[in-house]
């Protein structure tokens, strides 16, 4: 049965068609927001997947180029692997929805969102987020929703609900907030040093809009929602937990997990695992459940000790940060390097500078962004956590962490006019025990400064965790969570920023939402920790950007020419510019507005190339002096090339002060000579004199 539902959302109409298409999916919402169209489907397998101890949820965001009237580039002329934007959008949809599925559900679930048309006033990412939530809510898949997502921009000091693509790209805030009917469940933000109180105001304005959307979804569920299907529970039997406690007492488990050395803890747990396997060797059913049961036993132990006894696994106080260390220049010959260590988390970031021609070109649905000048990449090798695994390239987690660090640093990157370079930072994870993404922000800040990038301010990042009890008032916020507290806790609240404001937020939770006091406390805690890291650790290591780039980095000269003279510099089929490049060994980039960037490592050759270009674009006047090369000799005189593709003639009578009979008596091909411009001859050629050059 086909039904259509509509509501007004931020001044535009949101329409959801149910039953019109995708009838064989468990749930399908044909989304229309303005002229943006997204097909969102939710499907689930009939039976649980065997042999897994996690919920197998897959979220896809498909960018179809026909949605913006484009044919994909490349040989195949069809969409290839997911873009970085598609991966990040999938993650933003996944993070709030995953905790709302039953914890003991093991059926495969796929949420697919296909962008079919794009209205620049209505962002397709937001439409897909709502579509995923709606298609799941009206489906028969068990789901403790509904949930809703709202985006907030900040333009000229004014908060804008669900901004247009242009407002999103050019404003001071890019905030996405997901909520249930009671609490906030996900926050993602990039910001231009937004103050904490403004950020909180924006978050809860999003939450208020989400409540309106949830009312709309509830009406849809009441009319067209399917009854939720039953499923085979994969919960651990309570009898197994009771039997485990007789083999390994809670006191023994506390001793095993409460140590500040990750390797010691893992060895303790390995020994406990062997002890349990030996105890239940005759019970095959329980034997198969021991890994998951042991995980939950550890989780209950850690949560109880933190919440009731205020005792953290490594003995720290609730607000205490792990030992910190910072250093720069740890890798020779690269353009910039720095290492930041927080406990057993260690990140090294390398900075590379290049001419603007090496910016990353982006082929996506956002017509406002076609290239990216600052690029941050994050790598997480298996050895960083003591594992053996072949690297298969960056996964969604690596892409997400890299994008978060990039988002945190973009507000402090200097403009092209201030620093005409393409910039790439690569964060290598040497060791990991929680919050590597935030350590990469700290290391990248110092690496950029060591490379001579004049960033506007220093940026640091820190993460807070959470352990909750039975009521909303029973909770503890933990500053600087390590891996164990992340795994067994309820929240990972990452905040990055300068001393003056927030530049990025990413909040993930495993429960059904956060109260406002928790959000406020987490933001306040991260500000305190950020200030401490900046003032006490990073600034003593490197207090300001170096005044010049490394001797190994390319140098860049920028000059401005008349855009109408670009053709003169390029020459026919690029002959002139290629000649300059061959003679000087530099790299030259010219933009449409006449900005010329000359890049090289030899300052003398760069200056020479700049002088050649200036000569080419100069409107010549009598009296100007040039140095050129004799390139042709005739009976009546010699031709001198004074810039690539630019020649003038020296008449035989203007070569020497005394009379000469033959040009060859004084000049030979290849001679370097100084000439003075006499203007143009009757044939319109530049006329030069050698003999009239003043010493």
Secondary structure, DSSP 8 states (H G I E B T S, - for coil): --EEEEEEETTEEEEEEESSS-TTSSEEEEEEETTEEEEEEEEEEEEE-TT-SS--EEEEEEE-GGGGT----SSS-S--S--HHHHHHHHHHHHHHHTTS-TT--EEEEEEEEEEE-BTTB-HHHHHHHHHHHHHHTSSS--S---EEEEEEEETTEEEET--HHHHHHSSEEEEEEE-SSSEEEEEEEEEEE-HHHHHHHHHHHHHHHHHHHHHHHHHHHHH-------------HHHHHHHHHHS-HHHHHHHH--S-HHHHHHHHHHHHHHHHHHTTT-HHHHHHHHHHHHHHHHHHHHHHHHHH---TT---TT----EEEEE--SSSSSEEEEEEETTEEEEEEEEEE-GGGSEE--SS-TT--EESEEEEEE--GGGGT------S--HHHHHHHHHHHHHHHTTS--TTTS--EEEEEEEEEE-SS-HHHHHHHHHHHHHHHTT---SS--EEEEEEEEE-SSTT-EEEEES--HHHHHHSSEEEEEEE-SS-EEEEEEEESSS-B-HHHHHHHHHHHHHHHHHHIIIIIHHH--S--SS--TTS-EEEEEE--GGGHHHHH-GGGHHHHHHHHHH--EEEE-TTSEEEEEES-HHHHHHHHHHHHHHHS---TT-EEEEEEEEEETTEEEEEEETTEEEEEEGGGT-SS--S-GGGT--TT-EEEEEEEEE-TTS-EEEESTT---
